[in-house]
Amino acid sequence: MLNFDWLKILDKHIQFLQDKCQNTNLFLVGWSIRDILLDIEKDITDIDFTMAGQPNEIYSNIKKDDVHHFITEKFGTITLIPKDNKELKYELTPLRTENDYSDNRHPEMINWQNDILLDSNRRDFSINCIYYFSAEFPKNNLTKEFKIQKDIKDETTFQRSLKDNWIIFYSDLNLFIVQDQNYISKLFPQWQFDQTFATYLIDILHENFVNSKRCSESKVRIIIDPHRWIQDLINKKIKCVGEPQKRFTEDALRIIRALRFVSVLNQKLKDNQWDKPKITLFDIDTDTRRSTKELSNLVQNISKERIHDELMKVFISWDPFAFVSLLDEIKLLEYIFPALFATKNIDQPVRYHPFDVYVHSLLSLYHLQKINKDYLVRFSMLYHDVGKVGQYSAYEKNLSREEIREILAGPLNHRVSWPELAKVDFARLTFSKSEIKDICRYIFNHHVPWEILNANKENRIKKLRKLYSEAWFEKVNNLLDITIADRLGQYNPMQNSADITDVNTLREMLKDLEKQEWQFTQKDLQVNGKKIMDHFQLLPWPKIWELLNSAMNWVLVDIKNRNNEKDIFSYLKWLIKAKK
């Protein structure tokens, strides 16, 4: 059942906006109402609202003393951010209609309206098209005695009551749920709230009060649902407003947004309602789903920056596994993640996992997202095996064992080829150079924990210390998470891949290193490049870096006893002679 009680959370935001806009006739709309009603979000920080009027006139009338504020001239969106709470953002887009989407993204014409019914017709999905209004309401307007009636506690009864009446009144909240367009127009003639008509509605509806308890507040609340879309919220359906073909042709980004809503809302439901015996999850309505497939090619007209924004909203917190699966279903995987798409039908030896590289990558991502929320780590997991396409195609040439060794030592090794594939795909998606660098490092090193575990017991601490010296504690922990997810994503009883006790042991060793030694880097080495050149009378050249790296590896075996100039120079002297 939808949670109407929590609508009270939104009242303080409405009061704040009414004060700032110096207008009581404004409406919250979109995701904040949706998530409140679904009982999956109470800490609302990003609120959309609307009201009638011209954007510049509204903007000039706003009291701006304690808010950051700006307006986008073309689309008339006004943003307000309280100075004392910069995490909270309000966005006002005045009531409007739109047409002539020539680029499959932006409307060429915008017409400002004072009609909420027209405004609702231009929105994307039905679950985002429910409006909420609240205002002070004199208690003496509530003159009728409330009829005792059993509460509506199940969704079936609720929907039946709405279907029969198109309006419901909850007396304990002074809450109207109004779907009748005639009533909506009369409640807001010229979009000014009419208290007299609201009182009249209460009088004629007193026989159908949902609750018998009188509200203690002098406030009326109204959910405006002109197209009966609250039923889609109850039935967990992602459905376009109007014709899906028209909505997606207008703005092709809505195709990706539909997939995002499924993955994000379902994850929120699972996170917040885990104790319920059965949770109905969101799915895309049949007609809407069909149109996403038929029109998916239009996404190519959308800027990569907007696609990047949608990806980030999923990968930062929610369910990227579901999102990528849906991308694959509607034939968008090849366009957005081409290197990942190429791994489909690339089989590996059954001793690794009994399915292709793509399925393994997706299953590994599923396990990783349960233990790690770092979006860069998640993207790395998704792409960790894309280099195997070239590696395994080379294997098909019936190579000798020696030739296979050469492949593994060269650029066709998937650990080497992957970063180049990732650079291309993630640069195209407008990721920053530093983000791409981190993604590439994770994938290049994703086998290192396996190599440490396969080393002799006495060498494990040395190899782990070296890895720790090259990456911070958090990044090594991320690599261990990748190792766990990579193993669980094998689903292979031939390797007992579900046993991760050795990885957890490695993590404990890492914690001990952090406590006892902290991170030892080249800056902590008692020699540097200049000292090596001076001591051995060498000129600056790449060999100096090799010697410095060799010194670092030698010291890492026993930092306490080896990190001094005399012993390091003795070791390097021996090394130089040995290589002559």
Secondary structure as GFF3:
##gff-version 3
##sequence-region A 1 580
A	DSSP	three_ten_helix	5	7	.	.	.	ID=ss1
A	DSSP	alpha_helix	8	21	.	.	.	ID=ss2
A	DSSP	beta_strand	26	29	.	.	.	ID=ss3
A	DSSP	alpha_helix	31	37	.	.	.	ID=ss4
A	DSSP	beta_strand	46	51	.	.	.	ID=ss5
A	DSSP	alpha_helix	55	61	.	.	.	ID=ss6
A	DSSP	beta_strand	67	71	.	.	.	ID=ss7
A	DSSP	beta_strand	78	82	.	.	.	ID=ss8
A	DSSP	beta_strand	89	92	.	.	.	ID=ss9
A	DSSP	beta_strand	96	99	.	.	.	ID=ss10
A	DSSP	beta_strand	109	112	.	.	.	ID=ss11
A	DSSP	alpha_helix	116	121	.	.	.	ID=ss12
A	DSSP	three_ten_helix	126	128	.	.	.	ID=ss13
A	DSSP	beta_strand	131	136	.	.	.	ID=ss14
A	DSSP	three_ten_helix	139	141	.	.	.	ID=ss15
A	DSSP	alpha_helix	155	165	.	.	.	ID=ss16
A	DSSP	beta_strand	167	170	.	.	.	ID=ss17
A	DSSP	beta_strand	175	178	.	.	.	ID=ss18
A	DSSP	alpha_helix	181	187	.	.	.	ID=ss19
A	DSSP	three_ten_helix	189	191	.	.	.	ID=ss20
A	DSSP	alpha_helix	195	205	.	.	.	ID=ss21
A	DSSP	three_ten_helix	206	208	.	.	.	ID=ss22
A	DSSP	beta_strand	219	224	.	.	.	ID=ss23
A	DSSP	alpha_helix	230	234	.	.	.	ID=ss24
A	DSSP	beta_strand	237	238	.	.	.	ID=ss25
A	DSSP	alpha_helix	244	250	.	.	.	ID=ss26
A	DSSP	alpha_helix	253	272	.	.	.	ID=ss27
A	DSSP	beta_strand	283	284	.	.	.	ID=ss28
A	DSSP	alpha_helix	286	294	.	.	.	ID=ss29
A	DSSP	three_ten_helix	296	301	.	.	.	ID=ss30
A	DSSP	alpha_helix	304	315	.	.	.	ID=ss31
A	DSSP	alpha_helix	320	329	.	.	.	ID=ss32
A	DSSP	alpha_helix	333	336	.	.	.	ID=ss33
A	DSSP	alpha_helix	338	341	.	.	.	ID=ss34
A	DSSP	alpha_helix	357	369	.	.	.	ID=ss35
A	DSSP	alpha_helix	375	383	.	.	.	ID=ss36
A	DSSP	alpha_helix	388	395	.	.	.	ID=ss37
A	DSSP	alpha_helix	401	408	.	.	.	ID=ss38
A	DSSP	alpha_helix	414	428	.	.	.	ID=ss39
A	DSSP	alpha_helix	433	444	.	.	.	ID=ss40
A	DSSP	alpha_helix	448	454	.	.	.	ID=ss41
A	DSSP	alpha_helix	457	470	.	.	.	ID=ss42
A	DSSP	alpha_helix	473	488	.	.	.	ID=ss43
A	DSSP	alpha_helix	501	516	.	.	.	ID=ss44
A	DSSP	three_ten_helix	522	524	.	.	.	ID=ss45
A	DSSP	alpha_helix	529	536	.	.	.	ID=ss46
A	DSSP	alpha_helix	542	556	.	.	.	ID=ss47
A	DSSP	alpha_helix	559	562	.	.	.	ID=ss48
A	DSSP	alpha_helix	565	579	.	.	.	ID=ss49
###
